[in-house]
Amino acid sequence: MNIDKIVFGSRTVKLDFIDKDTADKKKIFGEFHPDKNEITLDKSLDNMQLINTLMHELNHLLFDEYKLELSAKSEELVCNSLANGMCHILYQNQDLLDFLYKSLKKD
């Protein structure tokens, strides 16, 4: 399944998948650009790393949307912790993802 955008409220956030060389030059796995409503992701990451990175960047989206203000260092720590935690919960409870999908699915 390919995904190229995420809708969040009135925002449509474009997902831009970049190659490993570009990501390495920028020294990133991913990054959120609030001014462009864009998340950039290293497409060479394995599935777990990619999901974790996407969730990390979505946390930055939440910080931006809800005007949550922390120092850059604290925001990074929170985004990392939440992304890591959610990935572990979903990985260890794979039925939970199915439950969430079915519960949130539009009729």
N, C-alpha and C positions, 0 to 999 in steps of 0.2 A: 504494500500500500504506500503510495506516494502522497505526501502532503506538502502543499506550498503556501498555506496561509492558516492563520488561527484568528477566529473572530472572538473578540472580548468586548462586550458592551457595544459601544459605538465605534470601536477600533477594529480594523483589519490589519493584522500583523503579518507581514510577508516573511516567509522562511527562505533564507538564501543559503544553499549548501555550497561550500567552497572546498577546493582540493587541499590536500595535506600540505603541499608546498606553500600555498598562500596562508594557511592557518599557522604553519611554523614560522613564516616570516613575521606574521602579526603577533606571534607568541600567544595564541588563543586556542581553545577548544570551541568556544562560542562567544558571542557578545550580543547585547541588546542595544539597539539604536533607537531611543525614544523619539528623537526628532524625525526619524524616517519610518517609524512603526515597522521595524525590521529586526529579525533575529538572524544572525549569521552562525552557521554551524559547520564544523569540520566533518565532511561526509565520509572521511576514512575511519572514523571512530567505530569501534564495535558497538553492537546493539545496546548493551548496558551503559557504556560510556555516552553514547549518543542520547539515550533517554535521560540519563542523569544531567547531561549538559543542557538539554532542552528544558528540563524542569528547573534547573538553576536559572536559566535565562527568563523563564516564565515568572519566577519569583521576582526578578528585577522588574518585569512588566507590572506585577502587582505593587511593588514599591512605588513605581512611577504613577500608576493609575490612582492609587489611594493616597498619594502624597506622603508616604512614610519617609521620615527623614532620620537617617543615621549617618555616621561618618562612613566614608567609602569602605574602610576596613571592616567596620561592624556590619554593613550591608552585605559585604562579601561573605562574612562568617555566617550570617543568618541564611543567605541564599544557599550556601554550600550545605549547611546543616539540614535545612528543610529538604533540599533535593536528595541528599544522601539518605535521610530518614524515610522519605516517601518511596524511594527506589527499593530500599530494604523491605519496607512493609509490603509493597506490591509484589516483590519477588518471592517473599516468604509466604504470601497469602494470595496465590494466583486466582483463586475463586473470587476474591474481593474485587478484582478488576472487572470480571464478568458481571458480578452483582452491580457494581457502579454503572457499567455500560447499560445493562438492562433497566436499571432504575431511572437513569437519565435519558434514555432513548425517547425521542419524540414519536408520538403515535402517528 
